Amino acid sequence: MLGVLVNVIAIVIGSSIGMLVKKGIPNRISEAMMKGLGLCTLFIGWSGSLKGSNTLVLIISMAIGIVIGEGFDLDAKLNSFAEKLEEKFHRGDGKISIAEGFIAASLLFCVGAMTVVGSMQAGLSGDYEMLFTKSVLDFISSMVFASSLGIGVMLSAAFVLIFQGGIVMLAQVVSPFLTEAVVAEMTCVGSVLIFALGLNIVGITKFKVLNYLPAMFLPILLTPLLANIM
């Protein structure tokens, strides 16, 4: 778990620096930075979505994932929790909520081969090199994102701890299922969600992205299933 803990600490420290820097940035520049951040998020989502090779996995994962997410209404539950937090950490600009910052950062920090493979290596062989590298990248990213999205980015460290820590602890159990093809399709689905986040940040759409999140895990089942059928 050492690599995961280092990653979590890097996000917390990076976010803290980003929020401190934010206080000295004029609103006009801050708003422009957020739009630019949205464009960067769109690029990250678009480039990552090209990792997949089976469009059918993406379509079915999104369809089933949305049904599950909407059924539980994960977005409403998180926003209800975020409203309580916002009473303590009120943002006067009203541009973006804690929930939006949390969701955006959680996906950005947890989607990708580096997250899954690095956690697997840590759990199977105690090799933390990839997670340490990821920690450096997340440290820089968290500073940039927290300067625009606020404390929600710091709170995403909790999701990183649960998600990456879970893979590390269950590495020997899940390793047969997280093949290269499965990781690629998970990255593809997750990146489509990141693209939707980018549209939200820019202000074009208002997707309830958290309700789509279950779709990211469905390629674990669908990739081998469709491979056998097709």
Secondary structure by P-SEA (a helix, b strand, c coil): caaaaaaaaaaaaaaaaaaaaaaaccaaaaaaaaaaaaaaaaaaaaaaaaccccaaaaaaaaaaaaaaaaaaaaaaaaaaaaaaaaaacccccccccaaaaaaaaaaaacccaaaaaaaaaaaccccaaaaaaaaaaaaaaaaaaaaccccccccaaaaaaaaaaaaaaacccccccccaaaaaaaaaaaaaaaaaaaaaaacccccccccccccccccccaaaaaaaac
